[in-house]
């Protein structure tokens, strides 16, 4: 039984193996992109690739584009989406009016078109939110098409997939042979004779059966693993997400406000408990002195940390400080146990930075360990003294 389950498990190399398969596209006044892409994925996939039959389709468009899609794809006649399914005996695919996601203005009204800079910004955030939501399901594989809509819409859709896409997700552009390309009466190559005429003065007859529709796969850089978990869960504008993705490329900057017990990295607050703040402050002071790092296993180190903790907790012996003092007192003469005291705090500091900054950006602040032969390891921050500011 376990072998059968393992064999049937979805694999990122086979997007078609996922139970939820989602086609995502942007369109404007040419809803044909949906049926053309569906045909290329499910009926005539690229050579050597298995068919990707979506279980659902999501279309991001304007109010005008949604009306075009509803009348041309989802109506009873011509209903080209339903006709394609009948022509090629495709299974049920969830695609109805609820799957038409209309861009909205700041006022909440549907956008007829993207004309003003603020409309462009709204479209970017709307598309980013939709891709993030769909990519949050680990049982889903996304196939994103950037063939339709305004160029900016396609760019934002591809950018959003780069930010949130997983190994099982794909990006493509559908190609249609001339003179069928962009023809308002062509929706996919039919399995029977379907005749219409060219739009030029010659009005030559065309047979939809003879059209060639191919899918061009587009490679993209996956940045998801570098994003903070909070941006994967919540709502953020495209500019905020891009700023977060680029953060790891900037020089680190750590600011510690001792009296407020406040740590800031890259201008963002890092939520730390008092003891974790004390450990970070201890390491930061060591980095500003440009020493070889801290040996956490000696009684001298315990005394040094207690002095820092006293500074953080205040002059009066608080309960928190008393607990630290007690925990270190019975460890101070056992090097291994003393060093291990700091490990959980080190791990909590790492999690707090990763949650706020993302793994890649947080790695610039990650506590490092160096070990010389025959000596106890020393712990340090990988920061120059000019990258640290201690206030108070």
C-alpha positions as CSV (number, residue, x, y, z in Angstrom):
1,X,0.0,0.0,0.0
2,X,2.8,2.5,0.9
3,X,4.6,1.8,-2.4
4,X,1.4,2.6,-4.4
5,X,0.9,5.8,-2.5
6,X,4.5,6.8,-3.0
7,X,4.3,6.1,-6.7
8,X,1.1,8.2,-7.0
9,X,2.5,11.1,-5.1
10,X,2.6,14.4,-7.1
11,X,6.0,15.2,-8.5
12,X,7.2,18.8,-9.5
13,X,8.6,17.2,-12.6
14,X,5.1,16.1,-13.6
15,X,2.7,19.0,-13.0
16,X,-0.1,16.9,-14.4
17,X,0.2,14.5,-11.4
18,X,-1.2,17.1,-9.0
19,X,-4.8,16.7,-8.0
20,X,-5.5,20.4,-8.4
21,X,-4.3,21.8,-11.8
22,X,-4.9,25.5,-12.4
23,X,-4.6,27.4,-15.6
24,X,-4.2,31.1,-14.9
25,X,-4.3,33.7,-17.7
26,X,-4.8,37.4,-18.3
27,X,-6.9,38.6,-21.2
28,X,-8.2,41.8,-22.7
29,X,-10.4,41.8,-25.7
30,X,-9.1,38.5,-27.0
31,X,-10.5,35.6,-24.9
32,X,-9.2,33.2,-27.5
33,X,-6.0,33.0,-25.5
34,X,-7.9,30.7,-23.0
35,X,-9.1,28.1,-25.5
36,X,-5.8,28.3,-27.5
37,X,-3.8,27.6,-24.4
38,X,-6.2,24.9,-23.1
39,X,-5.9,23.2,-26.5
40,X,-2.1,23.3,-26.4
41,X,-2.0,22.0,-22.9
42,X,-4.7,19.3,-22.9
43,X,-5.1,18.3,-26.5
44,X,-1.8,18.8,-28.3
45,X,0.9,19.2,-25.6
46,X,4.5,19.8,-26.7
47,X,6.3,16.7,-28.0
48,X,7.6,14.5,-25.1
49,X,5.3,16.1,-22.5
50,X,2.2,14.7,-20.9
51,X,-1.1,16.5,-21.3
52,X,-1.9,19.0,-18.6
53,X,-5.7,19.0,-18.2
54,X,-6.7,21.8,-15.8
55,X,-9.2,21.1,-13.1
56,X,-10.0,24.8,-13.0
57,X,-9.3,28.0,-15.0
58,X,-8.9,31.5,-13.5
59,X,-9.0,34.5,-15.8
60,X,-7.7,38.0,-14.7
61,X,-9.1,40.7,-16.8
62,X,-10.9,44.1,-17.0
63,X,-14.6,44.6,-16.9
64,X,-14.8,44.8,-20.7
65,X,-12.5,41.7,-21.0
66,X,-14.8,39.8,-18.6
67,X,-17.8,40.5,-20.8
68,X,-16.0,39.3,-23.9
69,X,-15.0,36.1,-22.1
70,X,-18.5,35.5,-20.7
71,X,-20.2,36.0,-24.1
72,X,-17.6,34.2,-26.3
73,X,-16.4,31.4,-24.0
74,X,-19.1,30.7,-21.4
75,X,-22.3,31.4,-23.2
76,X,-24.6,28.8,-24.5
77,X,-23.8,29.9,-28.1
78,X,-21.1,30.2,-29.3
79,X,-19.6,29.1,-25.9
80,X,-16.2,28.2,-27.3
81,X,-14.9,26.9,-24.0
82,X,-17.7,24.4,-23.7
83,X,-17.5,23.5,-27.4
84,X,-13.8,22.7,-27.1
85,X,-14.5,20.3,-24.2
86,X,-17.2,18.6,-26.3
87,X,-15.0,18.4,-29.4
88,X,-12.1,16.8,-27.6
89,X,-14.0,15.0,-24.9
90,X,-12.2,16.8,-22.0
91,X,-13.4,16.2,-18.4
92,X,-15.2,18.7,-16.3
93,X,-13.2,21.9,-15.8
94,X,-14.3,24.5,-13.2
95,X,-14.6,27.7,-15.3
96,X,-17.6,30.0,-14.9
97,X,-18.4,33.6,-14.1
98,X,-16.9,33.2,-10.6
99,X,-13.6,32.4,-12.2
100,X,-13.5,35.7,-14.0
101,X,-11.5,38.0,-11.7
102,X,-12.1,41.6,-12.6
103,X,-9.5,44.3,-11.8
104,X,-10.9,47.1,-9.6
105,X,-10.1,50.8,-9.1
106,X,-9.2,52.2,-5.8
107,X,-12.9,53.0,-5.3
108,X,-13.7,49.4,-5.7
109,X,-15.4,49.8,-9.0
110,X,-14.5,47.4,-11.9
111,X,-11.8,48.8,-14.2
112,X,-12.9,49.1,-17.9
113,X,-9.3,49.4,-18.9
114,X,-5.9,50.2,-17.5
115,X,-5.2,53.9,-18.4
116,X,-3.9,55.8,-15.4
117,X,-0.8,55.1,-13.3
118,X,-2.9,54.3,-10.3
119,X,-4.8,51.7,-12.4
120,X,-1.5,50.1,-13.3
121,X,-0.5,49.9,-9.7
122,X,-3.9,48.4,-8.7
123,X,-3.6,45.8,-11.4
124,X,-0.1,44.9,-10.2
125,X,-1.3,44.3,-6.6
126,X,-4.4,42.5,-7.8
127,X,-2.5,40.1,-9.9
128,X,0.1,39.5,-7.2
129,X,-2.6,38.7,-4.6
130,X,-4.3,36.3,-6.9
131,X,-1.2,34.3,-7.8
132,X,-0.1,34.3,-4.1
133,X,-3.5,32.9,-3.1
134,X,-3.5,30.2,-5.7
135,X,0.1,29.2,-5.1
136,X,-0.6,28.8,-1.4
137,X,-2.1,25.3,-2.0
138,X,0.6,22.7,-2.0
139,X,-1.7,20.2,-3.7
140,X,-2.0,22.6,-6.7
141,X,0.1,23.0,-9.8
142,X,-0.2,26.3,-11.7
143,X,0.2,26.8,-15.4
144,X,0.4,30.6,-16.1
145,X,-0.1,32.0,-19.5
146,X,1.1,35.5,-20.3
147,X,-0.2,35.5,-23.9
148,X,-3.2,37.8,-23.4
149,X,-4.1,41.2,-22.1
150,X,-2.1,44.3,-22.1
151,X,1.7,43.9,-22.0
152,X,1.9,45.2,-18.5
153,X,-0.7,42.6,-17.3
154,X,1.3,39.8,-18.8
155,X,4.5,41.2,-17.2
156,X,2.9,41.5,-13.8
157,X,1.5,37.9,-14.1
158,X,4.9,36.5,-15.0
159,X,6.6,38.6,-12.2
160,X,4.1,37.4,-9.7
161,X,4.8,33.7,-10.6
162,X,8.5,34.4,-10.2
163,X,7.9,35.7,-6.7
164,X,5.5,32.9,-5.6
165,X,5.9,30.1,-8.0
166,X,6.9,26.6,-6.8
167,X,8.9,23.8,-8.7
168,X,5.6,22.4,-10.0
169,X,4.4,25.7,-11.6
170,X,5.0,26.6,-15.2
171,X,4.9,29.7,-17.4
172,X,4.1,29.9,-21.1
173,X,3.1,31.9,-24.1
174,X,0.8,30.4,-26.8
175,X,1.8,30.8,-30.4
176,X,-0.7,30.6,-33.3
177,X,0.2,30.4,-37.0
178,X,-0.8,33.2,-39.3
179,X,-3.3,34.1,-40.6
180,X,-5.2,32.5,-37.7
181,X,-3.3,34.6,-35.1
182,X,-5.5,37.3,-33.6
183,X,-8.4,36.4,-35.9
184,X,-11.6,37.1,-33.9
185,X,-13.3,34.0,-35.3
186,X,-10.5,31.6,-34.4
187,X,-10.5,29.9,-31.0
188,X,-8.7,26.6,-31.5
189,X,-8.1,24.0,-34.2
190,X,-11.3,22.2,-34.6
191,X,-11.4,18.4,-35.3
192,X,-13.8,19.1,-38.2
193,X,-14.1,21.7,-41.0
194,X,-14.8,25.1,-39.7
195,X,-14.6,27.9,-42.2
196,X,-14.2,31.6,-41.8
197,X,-12.5,34.3,-43.9
198,X,-9.4,36.5,-43.6
199,X,-10.0,40.1,-42.6
200,X,-8.1,41.6,-45.5
201,X,-9.7,42.7,-48.8
202,X,-9.3,39.2,-50.3
203,X,-11.5,37.5,-47.8
204,X,-9.8,34.2,-48.4
205,X,-11.5,31.2,-46.7
206,X,-9.7,29.6,-43.8
207,X,-10.2,26.2,-42.2
208,X,-9.6,26.2,-38.4
209,X,-8.5,22.5,-38.7
210,X,-5.3,23.7,-40.4
211,X,-4.1,26.1,-37.8
212,X,-1.0,25.3,-35.8
213,X,-1.1,26.1,-32.1
214,X,2.0,25.6,-30.0
215,X,3.1,26.3,-26.5
216,X,6.3,28.2,-25.8
217,X,7.6,27.4,-22.3
218,X,9.2,30.4,-20.5
219,X,11.8,29.7,-17.8
220,X,11.6,32.0,-14.8
221,X,13.6,32.6,-11.6
222,X,11.9,31.3,-8.5
223,X,12.3,33.8,-5.6
224,X,9.7,32.3,-3.3
225,X,12.2,30.7,-0.9
226,X,13.8,34.0,-0.2
227,X,10.6,35.8,0.9
228,X,9.6,36.2,4.5
229,X,6.8,33.8,5.6
230,X,4.6,36.8,6.5
231,X,4.5,37.8,2.9
232,X,3.6,34.3,1.8
233,X,0.6,34.4,4.2
234,X,-0.7,37.9,4.1
235,X,-1.4,40.7,1.7
236,X,1.3,42.9,0.5
237,X,1.7,45.2,-2.6
238,X,3.9,44.2,-5.4
239,X,6.4,46.9,-4.6
240,X,6.6,45.6,-1.0
241,X,7.2,42.1,-2.2
242,X,9.8,43.1,-4.7
243,X,11.6,45.3,-2.1
244,X,11.7,42.2,0.2
245,X,13.1,40.0,-2.6
246,X,15.8,42.6,-3.3
247,X,16.7,43.1,0.3
248,X,19.3,40.4,0.4
249,X,21.3,42.3,-2.3
250,X,21.7,45.3,0.0
251,X,24.4,45.8,2.7
252,X,23.1,44.8,6.1
253,X,22.3,47.4,8.8
254,X,21.6,46.4,12.4
255,X,20.4,49.0,15.0
256,X,20.0,48.0,18.6
257,X,18.2,50.4,21.0
258,X,19.1,49.1,24.5
259,X,16.6,51.0,26.6
260,X,13.7,50.1,24.4
261,X,15.0,46.6,23.8
262,X,14.4,47.2,20.1
263,X,16.2,45.5,17.3
264,X,16.0,46.8,13.7
265,X,17.5,45.2,10.6
266,X,17.2,46.7,7.2
267,X,14.8,49.3,8.8
268,X,12.4,46.6,10.0
269,X,11.6,45.7,13.6
270,X,12.8,42.2,14.6
271,X,10.6,40.8,17.4
272,X,12.9,39.5,20.1
273,X,12.4,38.6,23.8
274,X,14.6,40.3,26.3
275,X,17.0,37.4,26.6
276,X,17.4,37.0,22.8
277,X,17.9,40.7,22.6
278,X,20.7,40.4,25.2
279,X,22.4,37.6,23.3
280,X,22.2,39.7,20.1
281,X,23.5,42.8,21.9
282,X,26.4,40.8,23.3
283,X,27.3,39.5,19.9
284,X,26.9,43.0,18.3
285,X,29.2,44.6,20.9
286,X,31.8,41.9,20.2
287,X,31.5,42.6,16.4
288,X,32.1,46.3,17.0
289,X,35.3,45.5,18.8
290,X,36.3,43.3,15.9
291,X,37.4,40.5,18.1
292,X,37.5,36.8,17.2
293,X,34.0,36.0,18.5
294,X,32.6,34.7,21.7
295,X,33.4,31.4,23.4
296,X,30.1,30.5,25.1
297,X,31.7,27.7,27.2
298,X,33.7,29.6,29.9
299,X,32.8,31.1,33.3
300,X,34.2,34.4,32.0
301,X,31.7,34.3,29.2
302,X,28.8,33.6,31.6
303,X,29.9,36.6,33.7
304,X,30.1,38.8,30.6
305,X,26.7,37.8,29.4
306,X,25.2,38.4,32.8
307,X,26.6,42.0,32.7
308,X,24.9,42.5,29.3
309,X,21.6,40.9,30.6
310,X,21.7,43.2,33.6
311,X,22.0,46.2,31.2
312,X,19.0,44.9,29.2
313,X,16.7,44.0,32.1
314,X,17.6,47.1,34.1
315,X,19.5,47.8,37.3
316,X,16.9,46.1,39.5
317,X,17.1,42.4,39.7
318,X,14.0,41.4,37.7
319,X,12.5,37.9,37.5
320,X,13.9,37.5,34.0
321,X,17.4,38.4,35.0
322,X,17.2,36.2,38.1
323,X,16.2,33.2,35.9
324,X,19.2,33.8,33.6
325,X,21.5,34.0,36.6
326,X,20.2,30.8,38.1
327,X,20.4,28.9,34.8
328,X,24.0,29.9,34.3
329,X,25.1,29.3,37.9
330,X,24.9,25.5,37.8
331,X,26.3,25.4,34.3
332,X,29.3,27.7,34.7
333,X,31.7,24.9,35.5
334,X,30.5,22.5,32.7
335,X,31.7,23.9,29.4
336,X,29.3,21.8,27.2
337,X,26.2,22.6,29.3
338,X,27.1,26.3,29.5
339,X,27.5,26.5,25.7
340,X,24.2,24.7,25.1
341,X,22.4,27.3,27.2
342,X,22.7,29.8,24.3
343,X,21.7,27.4,21.5
344,X,17.9,27.8,21.9
345,X,18.2,31.6,22.1
346,X,20.4,31.5,18.9
347,X,17.7,29.5,17.2
348,X,14.9,32.0,18.3
349,X,17.0,34.9,17.0
350,X,17.4,33.1,13.6
351,X,13.6,32.5,13.3
352,X,12.7,36.1,14.2
353,X,15.0,37.4,11.5
354,X,13.8,34.9,8.9
355,X,10.1,35.6,9.7
356,X,10.7,39.4,9.2
357,X,13.3,39.5,6.4
358,X,13.1,36.1,4.6
359,X,15.7,33.4,4.6
360,X,18.1,35.0,2.2
361,X,18.1,38.5,3.7
362,X,18.2,37.0,7.2
363,X,21.3,35.0,6.4
364,X,23.3,38.2,6.3
365,X,22.7,38.5,10.0
366,X,22.8,34.8,11.0
367,X,25.1,34.0,13.9
368,X,28.1,32.2,12.6
369,X,30.4,29.7,14.3
370,X,34.1,29.3,13.7
371,X,36.2,26.5,15.3
372,X,39.9,26.3,15.4
373,X,41.6,22.9,15.9
374,X,41.7,21.9,19.6
375,X,39.7,24.9,20.7
376,X,36.1,25.6,21.6
377,X,34.0,27.2,18.8
378,X,33.5,31.0,18.8
379,X,30.3,32.6,17.8
380,X,30.0,35.9,15.9
381,X,27.9,38.1,13.7
382,X,29.0,38.4,10.1
383,X,28.8,42.2,10.2
384,X,31.4,45.0,10.0
385,X,31.5,47.5,12.8
386,X,30.2,50.2,10.4
387,X,27.1,48.1,9.9
388,X,26.1,48.1,13.5
389,X,24.7,50.9,15.6
390,X,24.1,50.5,19.3
391,X,22.0,53.2,21.0
392,X,21.7,53.8,24.8
